[in-house]
Amino acid sequence: MEIALGIVIIVLAVVLIACVLAQSGKDKSLSGSIAGSTESFFSKGKSQSKDKILSRITTVLSFVFVILTVVLYILVATK
């Protein structure tokens, strides 16, 4: 049971890291002018909705990650 839960936590951690890295930064003013921002008027709304979805996914995954980690700790500590 502990091994399966550990594998789930590792996979969840990798997915959580990917979700965090896929989000764009909140402060894009200076970096956009240096690197050259490619956002147009029509694509701006799409990126904001994508970031909002990724933010919600990150919140849910982090909550599940913490709960599973506590459960795994309790299972291992009671042995």
N, CA, C and O atoms as a MOPAC input file, in Angstrom:
PM7 MOZYME 1SCF
protein

 N      0.82300 1    -1.19500 1     0.00000 1
 C      0.00000 1     0.00000 1     0.00000 1
 C      0.86600 1     1.25700 1     0.00000 1
 O      0.58900 1     2.22000 1    -0.71500 1
 N      1.93700 1     1.22700 1     0.83000 1
 C      2.79800 1     2.39800 1     0.92100 1
 C      3.54500 1     2.64300 1    -0.39000 1
 O      3.76400 1     3.78800 1    -0.78700 1
 N      3.93100 1     1.55800 1    -1.05500 1
 C      4.67100 1     1.70200 1    -2.31500 1
 C      3.77200 1     2.31000 1    -3.39100 1
 O      4.19600 1     3.20000 1    -4.12900 1
 N      2.54900 1     1.83600 1    -3.47800 1
 C      1.61300 1     2.37800 1    -4.46900 1
 C      1.31100 1     3.84500 1    -4.19200 1
 O      1.25100 1     4.65600 1    -5.11600 1
 N      1.12100 1     4.18100 1    -2.93100 1
 C      0.85100 1     5.57400 1    -2.57400 1
 C      2.07500 1     6.45100 1    -2.83800 1
 O      1.93700 1     7.60700 1    -3.23900 1
 N      3.26800 1     5.90600 1    -2.61500 1
 C      4.49000 1     6.64200 1    -2.92000 1
 C      4.64800 1     6.90800 1    -4.40300 1
 O      5.08200 1     7.98900 1    -4.80000 1
 N      4.29900 1     5.93200 1    -5.22300 1
 C      4.36400 1     6.10900 1    -6.67700 1
 C      3.36200 1     7.16500 1    -7.13200 1
 O      3.66800 1     7.98900 1    -7.99300 1
 N      2.17100 1     7.13700 1    -6.55400 1
 C      1.15500 1     8.14600 1    -6.89500 1
 C      1.64500 1     9.53800 1    -6.50900 1
 O      1.43300 1    10.49400 1    -7.25400 1
 N      2.29500 1     9.66300 1    -5.35500 1
 C      2.80300 1    10.96000 1    -4.91400 1
 C      3.91000 1    11.45000 1    -5.84500 1
 O      3.96900 1    12.64100 1    -6.14900 1
 N      4.78000 1    10.56400 1    -6.29900 1
 C      5.85100 1    10.96100 1    -7.21800 1
 C      5.27500 1    11.43300 1    -8.54800 1
 O      5.70000 1    12.45900 1    -9.08000 1
 N      4.31400 1    10.69100 1    -9.08500 1
 C      3.68300 1    11.09000 1   -10.34800 1
 C      2.95200 1    12.42000 1   -10.17300 1
 O      3.01500 1    13.28700 1   -11.04600 1
 N      2.26300 1    12.57900 1    -9.05300 1
 C      1.54700 1    13.82000 1    -8.76800 1
 C      2.52200 1    14.99300 1    -8.64500 1
 O      2.21400 1    16.10200 1    -9.08400 1
 N      3.68700 1    14.75600 1    -8.05500 1
 C      4.69200 1    15.81500 1    -7.92900 1
 C      5.20600 1    16.25300 1    -9.28700 1
 O      5.39500 1    17.44600 1    -9.52300 1
 N      5.43500 1    15.30000 1   -10.18500 1
 C      5.92200 1    15.63400 1   -11.52800 1
 C      4.85900 1    16.42300 1   -12.29500 1
 O      5.18400 1    17.39400 1   -12.97800 1
 N      3.60600 1    16.01800 1   -12.18600 1
 C      2.51700 1    16.73400 1   -12.86900 1
 C      2.35400 1    18.13000 1   -12.27500 1
 O      2.09800 1    19.08900 1   -13.00300 1
 N      2.50100 1    18.24700 1   -10.96400 1
 C      2.39600 1    19.54200 1   -10.30000 1
 C      3.51400 1    20.48000 1   -10.75600 1
 O      3.27200 1    21.66200 1   -10.99700 1
 N      4.71800 1    19.96300 1   -10.87300 1
 C      5.84200 1    20.77300 1   -11.35800 1
 C      5.58500 1    21.22800 1   -12.79500 1
 O      5.85300 1    22.37800 1   -13.14400 1
 N      5.06900 1    20.33000 1   -13.61800 1
 C      4.77200 1    20.68600 1   -15.00700 1
 C      3.70400 1    21.77200 1   -15.09500 1
 O      3.79800 1    22.67500 1   -15.92600 1
 N      2.69200 1    21.68300 1   -14.24000 1
 C      1.63400 1    22.70700 1   -14.24000 1
 C      2.16600 1    24.06300 1   -13.80600 1
 O      1.78600 1    25.09200 1   -14.36600 1
 N      3.03600 1    24.06700 1   -12.81800 1
 C      3.60400 1    25.33100 1   -12.34800 1
 C      4.50500 1    25.94600 1   -13.42500 1
 O      4.47200 1    27.15700 1   -13.64400 1
 N      5.29700 1    25.12300 1   -14.08600 1
 C      6.18400 1    25.64100 1   -15.11900 1
 C      5.43700 1    26.07900 1   -16.37600 1
 O      5.93900 1    26.91500 1   -17.12700 1
 N      4.26300 1    25.53600 1   -16.61300 1
 C      3.49400 1    25.90400 1   -17.80200 1
 C      2.79900 1    27.25000 1   -17.64700 1
 O      2.37900 1    27.84800 1   -18.63800 1
 N      2.67600 1    27.73000 1   -16.41800 1
 C      2.02700 1    29.01600 1   -16.19700 1
 C      2.96700 1    30.14600 1   -16.58500 1
 O      4.18300 1    30.04600 1   -16.42500 1
 N      2.38400 1    31.21900 1   -17.09600 1
 C      3.20300 1    32.37900 1   -17.41000 1
 C      3.36600 1    33.22100 1   -16.15300 1
 O      2.55700 1    33.14600 1   -15.22800 1
 N      4.41200 1    34.01300 1   -16.13500 1
 C      4.68700 1    34.84500 1   -14.97800 1
 C      3.67900 1    35.96600 1   -14.83900 1
 O      3.05000 1    36.37000 1   -15.81700 1
 N      3.52600 1    36.46200 1   -13.64100 1
 C      2.58800 1    37.56400 1   -13.40900 1
 C      3.16500 1    38.89800 1   -13.86700 1
 O      2.41700 1    39.77200 1   -14.30700 1
 N      4.48000 1    39.06900 1   -13.77300 1
 C      5.12000 1    40.32100 1   -14.13900 1
 C      5.76500 1    40.17300 1   -15.51000 1
 O      6.92100 1    39.76600 1   -15.61900 1
 N      5.00800 1    40.50500 1   -16.55900 1
 C      5.48800 1    40.32300 1   -17.92400 1
 C      5.89600 1    41.64000 1   -18.57500 1
 O      6.24500 1    41.65100 1   -19.75600 1
 N      5.86200 1    42.74300 1   -17.84200 1
 C      6.08500 1    44.03900 1   -18.47600 1
 C      7.50500 1    44.19000 1   -18.99600 1
 O      7.69400 1    44.50600 1   -20.17100 1
 N      8.49400 1    43.97600 1   -18.16400 1
 C      9.87300 1    44.16100 1   -18.59600 1
 C     10.35400 1    43.00100 1   -19.45200 1
 O     11.02700 1    43.21700 1   -20.46000 1
 N     10.02200 1    41.78000 1   -19.07000 1
 C     10.48700 1    40.63100 1   -19.84500 1
 C      9.84400 1    40.59500 1   -21.22400 1
 O     10.46700 1    40.13100 1   -22.18000 1
 N      8.64000 1    41.06300 1   -21.34300 1
 C      7.99300 1    41.10000 1   -22.65100 1
 C      8.63300 1    42.10800 1   -23.58300 1
 O      8.69900 1    41.88900 1   -24.79200 1
 N      9.10500 1    43.21200 1   -23.02600 1
 C      9.74900 1    44.20700 1   -23.88600 1
 C     11.15500 1    43.78600 1   -24.27700 1
 O     11.61900 1    44.13500 1   -25.36300 1
 N     11.84100 1    43.04600 1   -23.41900 1
 C     13.19400 1    42.59500 1   -23.74400 1
 C     13.15000 1    41.42500 1   -24.72200 1
 O     13.82900 1    41.43600 1   -25.74900 1
 N     12.34400 1    40.41600 1   -24.39300 1
 C     12.30600 1    39.20600 1   -25.21100 1
 C     11.40500 1    39.34700 1   -26.42500 1
 O     11.50600 1    38.55700 1   -27.36300 1
 N     10.55000 1    40.31000 1   -26.42200 1
 C      9.64200 1    40.48900 1   -27.54400 1
 C      8.36200 1    39.71700 1   -27.32600 1
 O      8.31400 1    38.50900 1   -27.55400 1
 N      7.34700 1    40.38900 1   -26.89600 1
 C      6.07500 1    39.73400 1   -26.62600 1
 C      5.34700 1    39.46300 1   -27.93200 1
 O      5.29400 1    40.33000 1   -28.80500 1
 N      4.78700 1    38.27300 1   -28.07400 1
 C      4.09600 1    37.90500 1   -29.30700 1
 C      2.58600 1    37.86600 1   -29.11600 1
 O      1.86300 1    37.35100 1   -29.97000 1
 N      2.10900 1    38.40600 1   -28.00300 1
 C      0.66900 1    38.39300 1   -27.77200 1
 C     -0.01800 1    39.44800 1   -28.62900 1
 O      0.41900 1    40.59700 1   -28.69300 1
 N     -1.07500 1    39.05100 1   -29.27100 1
 C     -1.87600 1    40.00800 1   -30.00600 1
 C     -3.14300 1    40.28100 1   -29.20000 1
 O     -3.34100 1    39.72600 1   -28.12000 1
 N     -3.97900 1    41.13200 1   -29.73500 1
 C     -5.21300 1    41.47500 1   -29.03400 1
 C     -6.11200 1    40.25500 1   -28.86000 1
 O     -6.75600 1    40.11200 1   -27.82100 1
 N     -6.16600 1    39.37900 1   -29.85200 1
 C     -7.06500 1    38.23400 1   -29.79600 1
 C     -6.51400 1    37.09100 1   -28.96200 1
 O     -7.29300 1    36.32400 1   -28.39700 1
 N     -5.20600 1    36.95200 1   -28.86400 1
 C     -4.63500 1    35.84300 1   -28.10500 1
 C     -4.46900 1    36.16500 1   -26.63200 1
 O     -4.17100 1    35.27200 1   -25.83900 1
 N     -4.65400 1    37.42200 1   -26.24700 1
 C     -4.46700 1    37.80600 1   -24.85600 1
 C     -5.48600 1    37.13700 1   -23.94200 1
 O     -5.12500 1    36.69100 1   -22.85300 1
 N     -6.71400 1    37.05700 1   -24.34300 1
 C     -7.75000 1    36.41900 1   -23.53900 1
 C     -7.54500 1    34.92200 1   -23.40800 1
 O     -7.84900 1    34.33800 1   -22.36800 1
 N     -7.03600 1    34.30500 1   -24.44900 1
 C     -6.79200 1    32.86400 1   -24.40800 1
 C     -5.70600 1    32.52000 1   -23.41300 1
 O     -5.81600 1    31.52700 1   -22.69400 1
 N     -4.65300 1    33.32800 1   -23.35900 1
 C     -3.57200 1    33.02800 1   -22.42100 1
 C     -4.03200 1    33.24800 1   -20.98400 1
 O     -3.60500 1    32.52300 1   -20.08500 1
 N     -4.88900 1    34.22800 1   -20.75200 1
 C     -5.38800 1    34.45900 1   -19.40100 1
 C     -6.29900 1    33.32500 1   -18.95900 1
 O     -6.24500 1    32.91600 1   -17.80000 1
 N     -7.12900 1    32.81100 1   -19.84500 1
 C     -7.99700 1    31.70400 1   -19.46900 1
 C     -7.18500 1    30.42600 1   -19.25600 1
 O     -7.51400 1    29.61900 1   -18.38700 1
 N     -6.12400 1    30.24100 1   -20.04800 1
 C     -5.23300 1    29.09100 1   -19.87100 1
 C     -4.52800 1    29.18200 1   -18.52700 1
 O     -4.40600 1    28.18400 1   -17.81700 1
 N     -4.06500 1    30.37300 1   -18.17600 1
 C     -3.41000 1    30.54700 1   -16.88300 1
 C     -4.37800 1    30.34900 1   -15.72600 1
 O     -3.99500 1    29.83600 1   -14.67500 1
 N     -5.61800 1    30.75000 1   -15.91200 1
 C     -6.61200 1    30.56700 1   -14.85500 1
 C     -6.89800 1    29.08000 1   -14.64100 1
 O     -7.01600 1    28.62400 1   -13.50300 1
 N     -7.00900 1    28.33100 1   -15.73200 1
 C     -7.24300 1    26.88800 1   -15.63400 1
 C     -6.03700 1    26.20200 1   -14.99300 1
 O     -6.19500 1    25.34700 1   -14.12200 1
 N     -4.82700 1    26.58200 1   -15.42900 1
 C     -3.62400 1    25.99100 1   -14.84100 1
 C     -3.49100 1    26.34300 1   -13.36100 1
 O     -3.01100 1    25.53200 1   -12.56900 1
 N     -3.91000 1    27.53300 1   -12.99500 1
 C     -3.86700 1    27.92600 1   -11.58700 1
 C     -4.81700 1    27.08300 1   -10.74500 1
 O     -4.47300 1    26.66900 1    -9.63800 1
 N     -6.00200 1    26.83400 1   -11.26700 1
 C     -6.95900 1    25.99200 1   -10.53300 1
 C     -6.47400 1    24.55300 1   -10.44100 1
 O     -6.60900 1    23.91400 1    -9.39800 1
 N     -5.90900 1    24.04000 1   -11.53300 1
 C     -5.36800 1    22.67900 1   -11.52000 1
 C     -4.22800 1    22.57900 1   -10.51300 1
 O     -4.13100 1    21.59800 1    -9.77500 1
 N     -3.36600 1    23.59000 1   -10.48200 1
 C     -2.25700 1    23.60400 1    -9.53600 1
 C     -2.75700 1    23.61100 1    -8.09400 1
 O     -2.20200 1    22.92100 1    -7.23900 1
 N     -3.79100 1    24.38000 1    -7.82800 1
 C     -4.35000 1    24.43500 1    -6.47600 1
 C     -4.91000 1    23.08400 1    -6.06500 1
 O     -4.65000 1    22.61600 1    -4.95700 1
 N     -5.67000 1    22.45900 1    -6.93800 1
 C     -6.27400 1    21.15700 1    -6.62000 1
 C     -5.19800 1    20.08900 1    -6.45800 1
 O     -5.25000 1    19.29300 1    -5.52100 1
 N     -4.22500 1    20.07000 1    -7.36600 1
 C     -3.16500 1    19.06400 1    -7.28300 1
 C     -2.31400 1    19.24200 1    -6.02700 1
 O     -1.90300 1    18.25800 1    -5.41100 1
 N     -2.05000 1    20.48400 1    -5.64900 1
 C     -1.25400 1    20.69700 1    -4.43700 1
 C     -2.02500 1    20.26900 1    -3.19200 1
 O     -1.43900 1    19.72600 1    -2.25500 1
 N     -3.33700 1    20.51100 1    -3.17600 1
 C     -4.15800 1    20.06200 1    -2.05200 1
 C     -4.15600 1    18.53600 1    -1.96100 1
 O     -3.98700 1    17.98600 1    -0.87300 1
 N     -4.34100 1    17.85000 1    -3.08200 1
 C     -4.32700 1    16.39000 1    -3.10700 1
 C     -2.94700 1    15.86500 1    -2.72100 1
 O     -2.83900 1    14.85800 1    -2.01900 1
 N     -1.89500 1    16.53900 1    -3.17300 1
 C     -0.52400 1    16.14500 1    -2.84200 1
 C     -0.29000 1    16.21000 1    -1.32700 1
 O      0.27900 1    15.28500 1    -0.74700 1
 N     -0.71900 1    17.27800 1    -0.70300 1
 C     -0.53800 1    17.42000 1     0.74600 1
 C     -1.33200 1    16.35700 1     1.49600 1
 O     -0.81800 1    15.75200 1     2.43700 1
 N     -2.56400 1    16.12800 1     1.09400 1
 C     -3.39500 1    15.12800 1     1.76900 1
 C     -2.78300 1    13.73600 1     1.63200 1
 O     -2.71400 1    12.99400 1     2.61200 1
 N     -2.33800 1    13.37600 1     0.42900 1
 C     -1.73600 1    12.06000 1     0.22900 1
 C     -0.42400 1    11.90700 1     0.99400 1
 O     -0.10900 1    10.82200 1     1.48400 1
 N      0.33300 1    12.98600 1     1.09500 1
 C      1.57500 1    12.93300 1     1.85800 1
 C      1.30400 1    12.71500 1     3.33400 1
 O      2.01500 1    11.94900 1     3.98500 1
 N      0.29700 1    13.36900 1     3.87100 1
 C     -0.07600 1    13.17700 1     5.28100 1
 C     -0.58300 1    11.75100 1     5.50400 1
 O     -0.24500 1    11.12100 1     6.50600 1
 N     -1.38100 1    11.25100 1     4.58800 1
 C     -1.87900 1     9.86700 1     4.70600 1
 C     -0.73600 1     8.88000 1     4.66300 1
 O     -0.71500 1     7.93200 1     5.44800 1
 N      0.21800 1     9.07700 1     3.76600 1
 C      1.36800 1     8.19500 1     3.69400 1
 C      2.19600 1     8.26400 1     4.97800 1
 O      2.67800 1     7.24100 1     5.46300 1
 N      2.35800 1     9.45100 1     5.51800 1
 C      3.09400 1     9.60500 1     6.76400 1
 C      2.39200 1     8.86200 1     7.90500 1
 O      3.05200 1     8.21400 1     8.71700 1
 N      1.09300 1     8.94700 1     7.96900 1
 C      0.33500 1     8.27000 1     9.02500 1
 C      0.45000 1     6.75800 1     8.85600 1
 O      0.60800 1     6.03400 1     9.83900 1
 N      0.37200 1     6.27900 1     7.61300 1
 C      0.50400 1     4.83200 1     7.37800 1
 C      1.87300 1     4.31200 1     7.78200 1
 O      1.97900 1     3.23400 1     8.36700 1
 N      2.91400 1     5.06200 1     7.47800 1
 C      4.26700 1     4.62300 1     7.80700 1
 C      4.53800 1     4.76800 1     9.30000 1
 O      5.23300 1     3.93200 1     9.87800 1
 N      4.00500 1     5.80900 1     9.93500 1
 C      4.25900 1     6.04800 1    11.35400 1
 C      3.54500 1     5.07000 1    12.25900 1
 O      3.99100 1     4.83200 1    13.38200 1
 N      2.44300 1     4.49400 1    11.79600 1
 C      1.68500 1     3.56800 1    12.63800 1
 C      2.24800 1     2.15600 1    12.61200 1
 O      1.77800 1     1.29500 1    13.35700 1
 N      3.23400 1     1.90100 1    11.77900 1
 C      3.82700 1     0.56500 1    11.71000 1
 C      4.81100 1     0.35000 1    12.82400 1
 O      5.40800 1    -0.72200 1    12.92200 1

